[in-house]
Amino acid sequence: MHNAPASVCAALVGDASAKIDMLNEVFKGEKKSEISEDLTCALEAIAKKFLDLKRLGGPRGKAPTLDQVIEFSMEQEKRTRYEHAGACVEEFFYYYEANGWVQGKGGIPIKDWQAAFRRWVLSQEGKPLKARVPFHQEIQSYADQLGGDASGQVVAFYDHYSANGWRQGSGNQIVDWKASFRSWVSRDIEGTAPGKKAEREFYDPLKCFEELA
């Protein structure tokens, strides 16, 4: 019944009493009360299924896509306690994707994945950040929050660190990409960001003259 169209369930629930009266009229006899009782139980079960379908059909009831979790994490990162929500996206998504979006020993379906995600993020509070590759849309969202010229640096920042495996100059994996991005923006303003430095060196007239000499 879970797969039945919601409109069908609604129709069955809506005129339940009419159907009972109709069948009682057709099946007159000693088992009249049994028919009414059985049909009532069946329609009550349908009603419950319909309400479940209606509840699960909402935006929070459906299993989310990875992009939806990413988008929600970016919204949450604007709040203090969820500033590192993006670090939990993939682990959260693939964990529940693998077990059918159920929770607990009884395998209870997750009806509000957003609340589940917030709990997941809070459970990681205080734990050291893990090195990870940020999503492009995460960087863009964070740049928009910083304002100024930060948004114009997203592509250069992402391409630069994607090319070198998201490692710092020392060779260590980048753990806090937000700090790295802020540093990148700051160095860009000063003209010392990796991309700017390479550009400056390439177009340095004096260096070109020395090479020709």
Residue pairs with C-beta under 8 A, 6 or more apart in sequence:
1 9
1 45
1 46
1 49
2 49
2 52
2 53
4 49
6 50
6 53
6 54
6 57
9 46
9 47
9 49
9 50
9 53
10 50
12 19
12 43
12 46
12 50
13 43
13 46
13 47
13 50
16 40
16 43
16 47
19 39
19 43
20 36
20 39
20 40
20 43
23 35
23 36
23 39
24 32
24 35
24 36
27 35
55 61
55 111
56 62
56 109
56 111
60 111
60 112
60 113
60 114
60 115
61 111
61 112
63 96
63 97
63 101
63 110
63 113
64 72
64 93
64 113
66 89
66 90
66 93
69 89
69 92
69 93
69 113
69 117
70 86
70 89
70 135
70 137
70 138
71 137
72 114
72 117
73 82
73 85
73 86
73 88
73 89
73 117
73 121
73 138
74 85
74 86
74 137
74 138
74 141
76 82
76 85
76 117
76 118
76 121
77 83
77 84
77 85
77 86
77 141
77 142
78 145
81 121
81 122
81 125
82 118
82 121
82 122
84 121
84 124
84 129
85 117
85 121
86 134
86 135
86 138
87 124
87 129
87 130
87 132
88 117
88 120
88 121
88 124
89 135
90 132
91 120
92 116
92 117
92 120
96 102
96 103
96 110
96 113
96 116
100 107
101 109
101 110
101 113
102 108
102 109
102 110
103 110
103 116
110 116
128 175
129 175
129 176
130 175
131 166
131 173
131 174
131 175
132 177
133 162
133 166
134 177
136 154
136 158
139 154
139 157
139 158
139 177
139 181
140 151
140 154
142 150
142 178
142 181
143 150
143 151
143 153
143 154
143 181
143 185
144 150
144 151
146 182
146 185
148 185
149 185
149 188
149 189
150 181
150 185
153 181
153 184
153 185
153 188
153 193
156 184
156 188
156 193
156 195
157 180
157 181
157 184
160 194
160 195
161 167
161 174
161 177
161 180
165 173
166 173
166 174
166 177
167 173
167 174
168 174
168 180
174 180
184 193
187 193
187 194
187 196
188 195
188 196
191 197
191 200
201 207
